[in-house]
Amino acid sequence: MNKGSGNIINETNYKFYNPCETASILEKVIEKKGKYQECKGKKGGEKERIDWFYKSSQQTIINPALIFGRLIPSATGGDRNENKQKYLDMVIEENKKYKASGFYDLVLKRQRKWLEELKNSGWIVEDDLRKKTSWRLVVGLGSSHPQETSMTLHHVYGIPYIPGSAIKGMTRHWFILREFEKQNLSIEQIKCFEKILNEADFGNKEDEKTDKSTLKKFEEKFRVNNLKPHERLFEFVQKHPELINLYQGVFGTQRQKGGVIFFDSYPNGEINLKVDIMNPHYPEYYSGTQVPADWQQPNPIKFLTVENTTFCFSLASCDQFLLNSAKTLLEEALRNLGVGAKTSLGYGILDDMF
């Protein structure tokens, strides 16, 4: 085989499994390119394809979120197994164009302008929290997507980011885990503990009473289905009302809004995307049709992740104490718990830049 560089030829043996209007647009802006070279020893100039890839037919940058969420190609002619890798590579390539254009700096500049407006309106803003991924990060892995796995990309900017709702949820979860661990109770009691944090009302005289006669009322109020709260949780309410007030002040309840705003987190200057895999070794067992056994074929599933990237986190509040507390909790949560999917495997941990 001739090892020359080969010719790049546009191919048409693929289609998009999208609605007709979307597919017709994609066919105009996305091309499948095949790389061919002449086969040594064969007559008639016969050529053999050595590689193929997707490529934008336009000079402008295509929004990576549109490629990731709307590009659903299906190659024919034996390329089906490679198809997902090729289209993920295109998402990564378009993301690199964003980096070269300085687009990430513009996104941060716009957010900082909003934060300045908040400051001018009397809010206290913490906007200097920069944390770097210690390994990899993926937010929104389990969201609905035609290619099995997903990632949260900003629907306007098209870039990976961490939604403020995910940041707040992670921070709240860390507070619950941190304080519950101190109670030295069985894990089932965490349901009651969370209900106490959310529903305890110190404006209610019944919740302020400390005598044992109110224990029965306490158990009824904060039971979860048939699970009664442990007596130690009753003592927690009496001894640490400040922790409950802190939780409710930062995160809010059904009765009141939270006192701290958790903003979306964007990459600081650049973002690095990487294709990762999860490899279920017993696919037939997970589908419920067979017992786990070594004769089953592993089924690698590819998905996008973020690595070696610094994110900017921002908070705002009208209360300095709540803001400082939320900042401490956020930093602890990012360092110990992680954000996004697969955190038990080490994904999603962010710490100070190093």
N, C-alpha and C positions, 0 to 999 in steps of 0.2 A: 504493500500500500504506500502510495506517495504521502509523505508527511508534510506536504506544503500547507500553506495557511488556509487554502480552500476559498470557495466563493460563497457569498451570502445570498440566498434566494428566498423570496417571499413564498410561503406555503399556504395552502387553502384547505388542508385536510383536518380542520378542526371547526368547532362551532361553539356558540355560547348558549348555555341552558338558562336563558333569561326570558322575560316577556319580550314579545316581538320588537316593541319600540326601543327597549333598552339594548337588545341584541344588535339591532341595526346601527345604533350609535357606537357601540363597542367595536363593531367590525370596521368602522371608519377610523378609529383612533388607536386600536391595538392590532398589531400584526404578529403573526408567528413567523419567525425567521429560522431557516434551516441552514446549517453550515455544511457545505459539500466539498469533496475533493475527488479528483480522478482516481480510479482504481487501476493500479499497476497491472499490466499484462492483459487488460481487456480492451477490445476494439470498440470503435464507434464512439469514443469519448464518454463512455459510461462513468457515472459518478456515484459515490456512496456518501450518504449523510453521516457525519461524525458528531454532530451536536445540533441542538435547536434551543430556542429561547423566545420569550415574548418581548416585544419592543414597542415603545410608543411611536406612532407615525407622525406625531406633532413635536414641534420644538419646545412648546411650553411644558411646564411640569404638571403632570396629572396628579390630582389629589390622591394620595395613597389610600385614604379611607374608602374612596370610590372603587379603587382597584380591589381592595381587600373585601369589601362588602358586596360589590356588584359584578365583578369579573368572575364568572363561573364557567370557565372553558372546559371542554372535554375533548382531548385529542383522540384521533383515530389512528389506526395503523400500528398498534402495539406500544404506544407512548403513554398509556393511561397511568401506569405506575409512577412515571416521572412528572406527570402533569402538575401535581400540587407543588412540588419543589420548584418548578420553573416559574409558576405564578407567584409564589412567595418571594423568589429571587427578584421579580419585577417590583414588588412592593418595597423591598430593601433598596433597590436601585433608585426608585423615585424618591425615597426618603433621603438618600445621599445627595440628590439634587437640591432638596430643601436646605441641607446643611451648607452646601456651597453657596447658596443664594443669601444666606444670613437670615432666613425666615424665622428661625427659632428666637433670635434676638428681638425681632419685631413683635412676636407673640408676648414675650416677657415685658417688653416696653409698654405694650398696651395694657397689660394687667397692672403694672406699676402705676400707670396713670390713673386707673380706677382706684387703687389704694391711696393715692395722693388725694383724690377727691373725698374719700372717706375720712382721711385725717383732717381735711379742711372742714368737714361736717361735724367734727368733735369726737370721732372714733379714735381709739388707740389701736395702732396697727403694728404687728410683728411680721416683717417681710424679709428677714435676713437669715432664714433657716435653709441652709443648703446641705443636702444629704446625698451621699453617693451609694449606689448599689454595691453590696459586698460580693454578690455573684450575679444571679439573674432575677428578672422580675417579669411577671405576666399578670395583667389585670384583665378580667373578663374572659378568662379561658373557657368557661362553661356556657357563655352566652350562645344563643341560637345562631348557627352559621352553616351554610351548605357544605363546608369542607370539614365538618366534625368539630374542629376546635376554633376558637375565636381569640380576639384581643380587643380591648377598648381603644378605639381611635377617635379623636375629636371629630365630630360630624361636620364641622366647618373647616377647621385647620388641617385635618387629615393626619395629625401626628399622635403618637402614643402619649398618654398623659394619665394622671391619677385623679379621678373625680373627687371633688370635695366630700361627697357623700361617703365614698369608700374610706377616705382619711378619717372622717368623723366616726364612722362605724368601727374602724380598727381601734381608734383611741378609746372609744367607749368600751369596747370589748376588753381592752387591756385593763382599764380601771376595774371592771367587774372581776376579772381573773385575779388581779393583784390583791384586791381587798378580800375576795372570797378565800383565797389561799391562807390568809391569816386566821380564818375561823376554824381551820382543821376539821372540816366536815366532809361527809361523803359527797361525791360529785353530783348526785341527784338533787342535793339541797341548793345547788346554784340557781335552779329555776325559781325557788322561793326567794332567794337572795336578790335576784334581778327584779322580781316583782316588788320587793320592799323598796329598792332604790327608786323604782319608777312611781310607786303609788303612796309611799309614806307621806303624810301631810301633817306638818308640825303646826299648822294653823288649826288643826282639829284637836280639841282637848283630849279626846280618847287616845290619840297617838302620843300625847305628851305624858300620859300617866306612867308611873314607874312601878306601881304595886303589882304583886303577883295576880291579883284578881282580874287584871286585864289580859292575862296570858291566853285565856281561852278565846277571847275576842280577837286577839292578835293572830292566833292560829287559824281562826275561821276567815279572817280578812285576807291573810296572805298565803292561804293554802293554794296549791296548784293541782287541780283535779283531786286525787285522793292523797296527795303528798302534803303533809303538814310541815310547816317550818319548825326547825329544831329550836329548842329553848335558848341555845346560844345565840341565835339570830335575834331573839327578843332582847337579849342583853346588849347585842351590837347596836340596836336602835336606840336604847337608852343611853349608852356610853358614847356613841359617836354620831350624834345628829349633824355635826359639822361635815362629815364625809358625805352623808346623804344630801345635805344642802349643796355641797360642792358639785356632786354628780348632777343634781337637778339644775343647778345654776349654769353649768357648762353645756350639758347636752339637752336639757329641756325634758318635759313630760307631756302627757295629754292635757294637763292643765295650764302649762306655761311653755313659752318658747325658750330655746337655749340662749344663753348669753354670749356665746362665742360663734363667730362665723369661720368655717373651715373652707378655704378657697381651693379650687382646682390647682393641682401641682403640675408645672410644665418643666421640660428639660432645660437645663442651663447651658445654652450655647449649641449643644449638639446632642444627638441620641444615636445609640448604636444598636441596631437590630441584629438578631441572630436566630437562625432556624435551629430548634431543639427537637428532640423526639421523646415520646413516651412509648414503651414497648411492652404491651400486655402479652405475657407468655402463654396464657391459657384463654384465648378468645372464646372458645366454645363453652368453657366453664362460666365465663362472665356473662355470656348470652343465655345461660340457663339450660343448655342442651346436653352438656357432658360433665363428667367429673374432671378435676384438674389432673392432667397427665402430660408426660414429657413428649408424647407423640404429636401434640398440637403445635401448629406453626406460630411463632411470634408474629405479631401484627404491628409493626412500627407506625406510629401516628405522628406526623410532623406538625409543629406549631411554632408561632413566632414568640420570641422573648426579647427583653431589653437587657443589655449588660454594659458594664463600665460607663455608666451615665449618672450625672448629677442632676437632681431635681430640686426645684425651689418651692418651699412650703410657706404659706402665708396664713395668718390668723388676724382676726379683728374683734374687738369688744369695746364696750363702754365702761368696763370694770377692769381695772389693772390687776386685781387679785385673780379674777377668773381667767384673764389672758395669760398671766404667768403660770397658773396651774395647768391650763390647757397646753401650753408650750412644753412644760416638763413631761406631762403625760404623753404628748405626741412623740417626743424624742425617745422616751422609754419604749413606747409601742413599736416604733420603727426599728429600734435596736434589738428588742427581745421577741417581738411577736411577728412582725413583717406584715406587708400589705399585699393583697391580691391572692392568686391561687398557689397551691403547692408549697405553702409556707412551712409545713412539717418536714419538707425535704430541703429546706434552706433557701427557697426562693423568697423574694420580696423583702429581704433584710436591707435596711439602709442605715448608714452611720455617718459620722463626720467625715469630711473629705480628707483623704490621705494619699 
